[in-house]
Amino acid sequence: MALPDGDSSVGHSFGLEFDGITIKAITEVSGLKLEQDVVEYKENGPDGKFQIRRLPGRPKAPDITLTRGLTSDNSFEKWIKDSRFGKMADVRRGGAIIVFDFEGNPVKRYKLTNAWPKSLEIGAMKAGDTSYLSEKLVLTCESIEVE
């Protein structure tokens, strides 16, 4: 959905899409970053003065953290279990992180190439606490692109 000029988007909800399945219960996404290395090139200029030029290097792939409320869905646990046993052909997946507007329409997609789970953390459990339990999945990938 295109936004009017000068309008900004508000991320009302987020989703993780792999293999045609979208998990829309994501409450927080962090680490989405498009970054590349910087290569310093040192040379003497035509006038003989020393100068350092900075050139774009290789793109870097980020680690992305997804948070959701703890549910009976065990897809994150199964995914990380497969990676721990080295089934990398099954574990590496292409997919996307999707930002939805208030009507549930996709606003932006961040395409992930060969993503796999690096870690899964269950939130702190305290007796008598009334906050919800959450799980944080950290994904690593080979590249990220904005679609």
C-alpha positions as CSV (number, residue, x, y, z in Angstrom):
1,M,0.0,0.0,0.0
2,A,1.5,3.3,-1.1
3,L,1.7,6.1,1.5
4,P,0.8,9.7,0.6
5,D,3.8,12.1,0.2
6,G,5.1,13.4,3.5
7,D,3.3,10.6,5.4
8,S,5.2,8.2,7.6
9,S,4.3,4.6,8.4
10,V,3.4,3.3,11.8
11,G,4.2,-0.4,12.3
12,H,1.1,-1.8,13.9
13,S,2.2,-5.4,13.6
14,F,5.0,-7.5,12.1
15,G,5.2,-10.9,10.5
16,L,7.8,-13.5,9.7
17,E,7.2,-15.3,6.4
18,F,8.9,-18.6,5.4
19,D,7.8,-21.3,3.0
20,G,4.5,-19.5,2.3
21,I,3.6,-19.4,6.0
22,T,3.3,-16.1,7.8
23,I,3.6,-15.8,11.6
24,K,1.9,-12.6,12.5
25,A,2.3,-12.7,16.3
26,I,5.6,-11.0,16.3
27,T,5.6,-8.1,18.8
28,E,9.1,-6.7,18.3
29,V,11.8,-6.7,15.6
30,S,15.3,-5.4,16.1
31,G,18.5,-5.5,14.2
32,L,17.1,-4.8,10.7
33,K,20.1,-3.1,9.2
34,L,21.5,-2.6,5.7
35,E,25.3,-2.2,6.2
36,Q,28.5,-2.6,4.3
37,D,32.2,-2.6,5.1
38,V,34.3,0.5,4.4
39,V,37.6,0.0,2.6
40,E,40.3,2.6,3.2
41,Y,42.5,3.2,0.2
42,K,45.7,5.1,1.0
43,E,47.5,6.9,-1.8
44,N,49.5,10.0,-2.8
45,G,47.5,12.4,-4.8
46,P,48.7,14.1,-8.0
47,D,50.1,16.9,-5.9
48,G,52.1,14.4,-3.8
49,K,50.0,14.8,-0.7
50,F,49.0,11.7,1.2
51,Q,45.3,11.0,1.3
52,I,42.9,8.4,2.5
53,R,40.0,7.5,0.3
54,R,37.0,5.5,1.6
55,L,35.3,3.1,-0.7
56,P,32.3,0.8,-0.3
57,G,33.2,-2.7,0.6
58,R,31.2,-6.0,1.0
59,P,27.7,-5.9,2.3
60,K,27.3,-7.2,5.9
61,A,24.4,-9.4,7.0
62,P,22.8,-8.5,10.3
63,D,21.6,-10.6,13.2
64,I,17.8,-9.9,13.6
65,T,15.9,-10.5,16.8
66,L,12.2,-11.3,16.7
67,T,10.1,-11.3,19.9
68,R,6.7,-12.9,20.3
69,G,4.6,-14.0,23.2
70,L,5.1,-17.6,24.3
71,T,2.6,-19.9,22.6
72,S,2.1,-23.6,22.1
73,D,3.5,-23.2,18.6
74,N,6.8,-25.0,18.6
75,S,8.1,-24.0,15.2
76,F,10.9,-21.9,16.6
77,E,12.0,-24.7,18.9
78,K,12.0,-27.3,16.0
79,W,13.9,-24.9,13.7
80,I,16.7,-24.3,16.2
81,K,16.8,-28.0,17.2
82,D,17.4,-28.9,13.5
83,S,20.2,-26.3,13.3
84,R,21.9,-27.7,16.4
85,F,21.9,-31.1,14.8
86,G,23.5,-29.8,11.7
87,K,20.6,-30.2,9.2
88,M,21.6,-27.0,7.5
89,A,20.1,-27.9,4.1
90,D,16.7,-28.0,5.9
91,V,17.4,-25.1,8.2
92,R,18.6,-22.4,5.8
93,R,15.5,-20.6,4.5
94,G,14.6,-17.7,2.3
95,G,11.8,-15.5,3.7
96,A,10.8,-12.1,4.7
97,I,10.0,-9.9,7.7
98,I,6.8,-7.9,6.9
99,V,5.6,-4.7,8.4
100,F,1.8,-4.4,8.4
101,D,-0.4,-1.3,8.7
102,F,-3.4,-1.0,11.0
103,E,-5.7,-2.8,8.5
104,G,-3.3,-5.7,8.1
105,N,-2.0,-4.7,4.7
106,P,1.8,-5.1,4.1
107,V,3.7,-1.8,4.1
108,K,7.2,-3.0,3.7
109,R,9.0,-6.4,3.2
110,Y,12.6,-7.2,4.2
111,K,13.7,-10.2,2.2
112,L,16.1,-12.6,4.0
113,T,18.4,-14.9,2.1
114,N,19.5,-18.2,3.7
115,A,18.3,-17.3,7.2
116,W,18.7,-19.7,10.1
117,P,18.2,-19.5,13.9
118,K,21.2,-18.5,15.9
119,S,19.5,-18.6,19.3
120,L,16.2,-18.8,21.1
121,E,15.7,-17.2,24.5
122,I,12.7,-17.6,26.7
123,G,11.9,-14.5,28.8
124,A,12.4,-14.3,32.5
125,M,10.0,-16.4,34.6
126,K,9.1,-15.0,38.0
127,A,6.6,-16.5,40.4
128,G,3.6,-14.1,40.9
129,D,4.6,-11.9,38.0
130,T,1.7,-10.8,35.8
131,S,3.7,-9.9,32.7
132,Y,3.4,-12.3,29.7
133,L,6.2,-14.7,28.8
134,S,8.0,-14.1,25.6
135,E,10.5,-15.8,23.4
136,K,13.2,-14.1,21.4
137,L,14.5,-15.7,18.2
138,V,17.8,-14.4,16.8
139,L,18.2,-15.1,13.1
140,T,21.3,-14.8,11.1
141,C,21.3,-14.5,7.3
142,E,23.5,-14.2,4.3
143,S,21.9,-11.0,3.0
144,I,18.9,-8.7,3.5
145,E,17.2,-6.6,0.9
146,V,14.2,-4.2,1.0
147,E,11.5,-5.3,-1.5
